[in-house]
């Protein structure tokens, strides 16, 4: 280190992966992901990726996407960016003008209850997580449980769900009951 506090890169004894923390030097401060690339080498083959896209092999495409999310910083940052780009803000708007005979205290109590319900639902956090899982996995299946305190969304396993039909205007989710045989055999 020179007198002005700068490190001379030509004469510095530190390597690229070393970090100086106080008087100690941490060696190998870089993250080694080469074992992942060796273990999942088949997922890096362009021909396999193109074939999976042409054949609509969704489980393999999900595996490839998750692999690149874990190993490729640019892909991970792009997925995170697009998932949390939208702010997921919400607001309350009355459907009709309140009756003049309703006392103001009742209106304020109802307004407070609605705000508490929506705050307890953690809409911004949940919607960001849903968008993230949709971007990385290609889809998201969940079941909404209305609770007295707020909404709760139970995530369903992607490999056991599909949606081919609509009931009214809402997509109907088909759930493969083999899930219970695969994960709860001892029960």
N, C-alpha and C positions, 0 to 999 in steps of 0.2 A: 504494500500500500504506500502511496506517495504521501508527501507532506500535506497536500491539499485534501486528502481523504478519499481519493479515487483509486481504484484497483487497476494496476497495469495488467492488461490481459496477456501480454507477451511474457511477463516474468512471474505471473501469479502461479503459485503451486496448486491451486484448486482446479479440479476438473469441472466439467459441465454439470454433473449431477450432484456436486457438493454444495451444501448450504452452510454458511457460518452463522451459528446461533450463539451469541455471547462469545465466550472463550472456546466453545466446542465447535467442531465441524461435523455435520451430519453427512455421512457418505451415502451414496445411492439415493438421493432425494427424488429422483425421477421414478415414475411408476412404470414398472415393466409389465406390459401386456402381451409380450411375445408368446407366453404359454397359452393364452386364449386363442391367438391366431394359429398356433400349431394344432391345438385341440379341435378348433372349428375351421380348419383349413378348407374343407369342402364348401363352406359358406362363402368363401371369397372367390369362387369360380364364376366368372361372368356367364359362361354358358348355362350353368345351373340356375343362376338368377333369371336369365332370359327365359329358360324353359319353365321355371316356376311361374313366371308372369304369364306366359302364353297358355299354360295349362290351368291357370287359376288355382294353383296349389297353395291355399291360404295358410295352412299350418307351417309350411316351409317358408313362405314369405314373412310370416310373423317371427319365426326363428331368425331369419336373416336380419330383419329390422331390429330386433332386440340385440342381436350380436353387434351390429353396427352402432347401436346406441351406446353399448358398453365400451366399445373399442375406438370409435371415431369421434373425436371431439367436435368436429364441424357438424356432423350429423346430429349429435346430441344437443348442441347449442341451437341448431335449426329447429329441432323438435320442441325443445323447451320454449324457444322464442314464439313459435306459432301457437303453441298450446296456451300460453299466458299472454298473448298479444291483446286479446279482447279483455276488457275489464270486468265483465259480468255484473254490471251495476243493475240495480232494480229500483223501482219506485212504486208507490201506491197511488192509484187513481180511482176515485169513486165511480161506480157504475151509473148511479143516478143521483140527483140532488137529494140530500137528506130532508126528511120531513121536518117541517118547522116546529112541530110539537115535540120532537125528540129533544130531551135536555142536552145541553152542551157537555155536561159531565159524562153522560153515557157515550156520546160521540167520541170524546177524548179517551175514555177507557177502551172502547172498541178499537180505536186507532192505535193505542198503546199495545193492546193484545196482538194485533196484526203485525206491528213492528217487532215485537218480541218473538213471535213465531218465525218471522223471516230471518231475524238475527240469529236465532238458535239453529236455523237450518244451514248456516255457513255456506250460503249459495256461491259466493265468489271462490272459496277454496274447493268446494265439491265440483263446480263446473270446470275449473282449471284442471283438476285431476282427471275428470272425464275426458276433456279435450286432449290432454296429454296421452292418455291410454288409447284414445281413438286414433291419434296420429301415429303412435308407435306400433300398435297392434292392428290397426285397420278398422276396428269396431269396438263398441262397448255395449254390454248388456247389463241392465240393472233393474231392480224392482224397488219402487217407491213405497215406503211405509209412512203414511201420515201418523204422526204422534201428536199428543196434546201440546208438546213443547216445540216441535218443529218437524221438518221432513227428515227422514232417514232413508238413504239409498243403499240397498244391499247389492253389491257387485256380484254378478253371476259369472261362472267360468265360461270363457269364450269357446273352448273346444266342445262344450256340451250344449250350446245354444245356436239357434238360427232363427231367422225371421223371413218368412216367405209370403205371409198373408197379412191383411189388415182387418181389424174389427172396428167398424166406423171409420174414423180417420187415423186411428192409432195402429202402429204395427204390432202384430201379435208375435210374441216370443215363444218359440217351441223349445222346450227343455228336455234333453235326453236323460231319462231316469237311470241310465247306466252309470251316471256320476256316483250314485250312492253305492252301487256294487263295486266300483273301482276304489273309492276312498273310505267307505265305511263297512268293510267286510266283517269286522269283528263284532259289530253290533247285532 
